Amino acid sequence: QVQLVESGGGLVQTGGSLRLSCAASGRAFSSYTVGWFRQAPGKEREFVAAISRRGDTTYYADSVKGRFTISRDNAKNTVYLQMNSLKDEDTAVYYCAAKTNGLAATSASSFGSWGQGTQVTVSS
């Protein structure tokens, strides 16, 4: 399995921006579909965004469409999540996850490799 490490989380003002990074080690990064998930206290883990192996297809949860952008740089073995116009309800621990099969399912259970998570706190 690929090893994943998230970074870039922190405290940000409402309406501000933040970019998360997911650095991977192991087999070729281009072999993995990558997704971002988040979990707030007392809430279930929810899907945020996902990107296909080549980066030519992306998928977003309705709650973040138009505000978040997922991208990948396979040469750097890194996936990014650019978060703009942040809202208080975006506050959560954000996790990067990967799977070897394609972008057909976005459930957390379909992803086999997970990072440790990075805290994002949005406050006014």
Secondary structure, 3 states (H helix, E strand, C coil): CCEEEEECCEEEECCCCEEEEEEEECCCHHHCEEEEEEECCCCCCEEEEEECCCCCCEEECCCCCCCEEEEEEHHHCEEEEEECCCCHHHCEEEEEEEECCCCCCCCHHHCCEECCCEEEEEEC
